[in-house]
Amino acid sequence: MALENKAYQRKLEEMVDELNARQEQRKLELAALNKLFQSHLGQADSTRTAYGKLKDSLTSFTSELEELATIAGVPAQEQRNGAADYKVQKVK
């Protein structure tokens, strides 16, 4: 009976070792997936930030262009999607 108990104990220890190895592998996989996900989130944030900066820059540029056109006496011909189109005329 003692030999059977010893064999059973070894079998249980092997099972515990195998489960620990599987758990460690799963931890590594989860860490890799988390790193990938965090990287993806960072890219999405930087894309949103870049888009916001571009939008602000275009808004500022449009404003400055309208101001310049007003100073130059060039009226806006029509409005399309919130942006003014200007006709350039030669100054005589």
ChimeraX commands (.cxc) that place a marker at each C-alpha (Angstrom):
marker #1 position 0.00,0.00,0.00 radius 0.5
marker #1 position 2.90,2.40,0.75 radius 0.5
marker #1 position 4.25,1.86,-2.78 radius 0.5
marker #1 position 0.84,2.62,-4.26 radius 0.5
marker #1 position 0.61,5.80,-2.20 radius 0.5
marker #1 position 4.11,6.83,-3.34 radius 0.5
marker #1 position 3.21,6.22,-6.98 radius 0.5
marker #1 position -0.05,8.12,-6.57 radius 0.5
marker #1 position 1.79,11.02,-4.91 radius 0.5
marker #1 position 4.31,11.15,-7.79 radius 0.5
marker #1 position 1.48,11.11,-10.29 radius 0.5
marker #1 position -0.22,14.01,-8.47 radius 0.5
marker #1 position 3.06,15.95,-8.33 radius 0.5
marker #1 position 3.53,15.43,-12.09 radius 0.5
marker #1 position 0.00,16.66,-12.69 radius 0.5
marker #1 position 0.65,19.75,-10.53 radius 0.5
marker #1 position 3.90,20.44,-12.41 radius 0.5
marker #1 position 2.11,20.10,-15.75 radius 0.5
marker #1 position -0.70,22.41,-14.65 radius 0.5
marker #1 position 1.83,24.96,-13.36 radius 0.5
marker #1 position 3.65,24.84,-16.72 radius 0.5
marker #1 position 0.35,25.36,-18.58 radius 0.5
marker #1 position -0.54,28.24,-16.28 radius 0.5
marker #1 position 2.85,29.88,-16.86 radius 0.5
marker #1 position 2.41,29.50,-20.63 radius 0.5
marker #1 position -1.05,31.09,-20.41 radius 0.5
marker #1 position 0.40,33.98,-18.41 radius 0.5
marker #1 position 2.97,34.60,-21.15 radius 0.5
marker #1 position 0.29,34.45,-23.84 radius 0.5
marker #1 position -1.93,36.84,-21.90 radius 0.5
marker #1 position 0.96,39.26,-21.38 radius 0.5
marker #1 position 1.73,39.21,-25.12 radius 0.5
marker #1 position -1.92,39.82,-26.00 radius 0.5
marker #1 position -2.14,42.64,-23.44 radius 0.5
marker #1 position 0.98,44.27,-24.88 radius 0.5
marker #1 position -0.47,44.04,-28.39 radius 0.5
marker #1 position -3.79,45.48,-27.24 radius 0.5
marker #1 position -2.11,48.34,-25.37 radius 0.5
marker #1 position -0.04,49.09,-28.47 radius 0.5
marker #1 position -3.21,49.17,-30.56 radius 0.5
marker #1 position -4.85,51.57,-28.09 radius 0.5
marker #1 position -1.79,53.81,-28.21 radius 0.5
marker #1 position -1.93,53.92,-31.99 radius 0.5
marker #1 position -5.62,54.76,-31.92 radius 0.5
marker #1 position -4.95,57.58,-29.46 radius 0.5
marker #1 position -2.10,58.99,-31.51 radius 0.5
marker #1 position -4.26,58.80,-34.64 radius 0.5
marker #1 position -7.06,60.68,-32.87 radius 0.5
marker #1 position -4.56,63.27,-31.64 radius 0.5
marker #1 position -3.06,63.70,-35.11 radius 0.5
marker #1 position -6.54,64.05,-36.62 radius 0.5
marker #1 position -7.46,66.68,-34.03 radius 0.5
marker #1 position -4.28,68.64,-34.74 radius 0.5
marker #1 position -4.90,68.44,-38.49 radius 0.5
marker #1 position -8.49,69.60,-38.04 radius 0.5
marker #1 position -7.36,72.52,-35.86 radius 0.5
marker #1 position -4.67,73.42,-38.38 radius 0.5
marker #1 position -7.15,73.39,-41.27 radius 0.5
marker #1 position -9.63,75.47,-39.30 radius 0.5
marker #1 position -6.91,77.99,-38.53 radius 0.5
marker #1 position -5.73,77.99,-42.15 radius 0.5
marker #1 position -9.29,78.58,-43.40 radius 0.5
marker #1 position -9.71,81.44,-40.96 radius 0.5
marker #1 position -6.45,83.01,-42.02 radius 0.5
marker #1 position -7.33,82.55,-45.69 radius 0.5
marker #1 position -10.71,84.24,-45.19 radius 0.5
marker #1 position -9.02,87.09,-43.33 radius 0.5
marker #1 position -6.45,87.49,-46.12 radius 0.5
marker #1 position -9.21,87.44,-48.75 radius 0.5
marker #1 position -11.10,90.12,-46.83 radius 0.5
marker #1 position -7.99,92.30,-46.58 radius 0.5
marker #1 position -7.31,91.77,-50.30 radius 0.5
marker #1 position -10.93,92.60,-51.13 radius 0.5
marker #1 position -11.66,89.23,-52.67 radius 0.5
marker #1 position -15.20,88.13,-51.75 radius 0.5
marker #1 position -16.09,84.51,-51.14 radius 0.5
marker #1 position -18.05,83.19,-54.14 radius 0.5
marker #1 position -19.90,80.35,-52.47 radius 0.5
marker #1 position -19.91,78.19,-49.37 radius 0.5
marker #1 position -19.28,74.46,-49.72 radius 0.5
marker #1 position -19.14,72.27,-46.62 radius 0.5
marker #1 position -18.21,75.24,-44.49 radius 0.5
marker #1 position -15.21,76.21,-46.65 radius 0.5
marker #1 position -15.18,79.30,-48.81 radius 0.5
marker #1 position -14.02,79.17,-52.43 radius 0.5
marker #1 position -12.29,82.28,-53.70 radius 0.5
marker #1 position -11.85,83.50,-57.24 radius 0.5
marker #1 position -8.45,84.98,-57.84 radius 0.5
marker #1 position -8.52,88.12,-59.94 radius 0.5
marker #1 position -5.62,89.99,-61.42 radius 0.5
marker #1 position -5.01,93.40,-59.88 radius 0.5
marker #1 position -4.75,96.13,-62.51 radius 0.5
marker link #1:1,2 radius 0.2
marker link #1:2,3 radius 0.2
marker link #1:3,4 radius 0.2
marker link #1:4,5 radius 0.2
marker link #1:5,6 radius 0.2
marker link #1:6,7 radius 0.2
marker link #1:7,8 radius 0.2
marker link #1:8,9 radius 0.2
marker link #1:9,10 radius 0.2
marker link #1:10,11 radius 0.2
marker link #1:11,12 radius 0.2
marker link #1:12,13 radius 0.2
marker link #1:13,14 radius 0.2
marker link #1:14,15 radius 0.2
marker link #1:15,16 radius 0.2
marker link #1:16,17 radius 0.2
marker link #1:17,18 radius 0.2
marker link #1:18,19 radius 0.2
marker link #1:19,20 radius 0.2
marker link #1:20,21 radius 0.2
marker link #1:21,22 radius 0.2
marker link #1:22,23 radius 0.2
marker link #1:23,24 radius 0.2
marker link #1:24,25 radius 0.2
marker link #1:25,26 radius 0.2
marker link #1:26,27 radius 0.2
marker link #1:27,28 radius 0.2
marker link #1:28,29 radius 0.2
marker link #1:29,30 radius 0.2
marker link #1:30,31 radius 0.2
marker link #1:31,32 radius 0.2
marker link #1:32,33 radius 0.2
marker link #1:33,34 radius 0.2
marker link #1:34,35 radius 0.2
marker link #1:35,36 radius 0.2
marker link #1:36,37 radius 0.2
marker link #1:37,38 radius 0.2
marker link #1:38,39 radius 0.2
marker link #1:39,40 radius 0.2
marker link #1:40,41 radius 0.2
marker link #1:41,42 radius 0.2
marker link #1:42,43 radius 0.2
marker link #1:43,44 radius 0.2
marker link #1:44,45 radius 0.2
marker link #1:45,46 radius 0.2
marker link #1:46,47 radius 0.2
marker link #1:47,48 radius 0.2
marker link #1:48,49 radius 0.2
marker link #1:49,50 radius 0.2
marker link #1:50,51 radius 0.2
marker link #1:51,52 radius 0.2
marker link #1:52,53 radius 0.2
marker link #1:53,54 radius 0.2
marker link #1:54,55 radius 0.2
marker link #1:55,56 radius 0.2
marker link #1:56,57 radius 0.2
marker link #1:57,58 radius 0.2
marker link #1:58,59 radius 0.2
marker link #1:59,60 radius 0.2
marker link #1:60,61 radius 0.2
marker link #1:61,62 radius 0.2
marker link #1:62,63 radius 0.2
marker link #1:63,64 radius 0.2
marker link #1:64,65 radius 0.2
marker link #1:65,66 radius 0.2
marker link #1:66,67 radius 0.2
marker link #1:67,68 radius 0.2
marker link #1:68,69 radius 0.2
marker link #1:69,70 radius 0.2
marker link #1:70,71 radius 0.2
marker link #1:71,72 radius 0.2
marker link #1:72,73 radius 0.2
marker link #1:73,74 radius 0.2
marker link #1:74,75 radius 0.2
marker link #1:75,76 radius 0.2
marker link #1:76,77 radius 0.2
marker link #1:77,78 radius 0.2
marker link #1:78,79 radius 0.2
marker link #1:79,80 radius 0.2
marker link #1:80,81 radius 0.2
marker link #1:81,82 radius 0.2
marker link #1:82,83 radius 0.2
marker link #1:83,84 radius 0.2
marker link #1:84,85 radius 0.2
marker link #1:85,86 radius 0.2
marker link #1:86,87 radius 0.2
marker link #1:87,88 radius 0.2
marker link #1:88,89 radius 0.2
marker link #1:89,90 radius 0.2
marker link #1:90,91 radius 0.2
marker link #1:91,92 radius 0.2
view
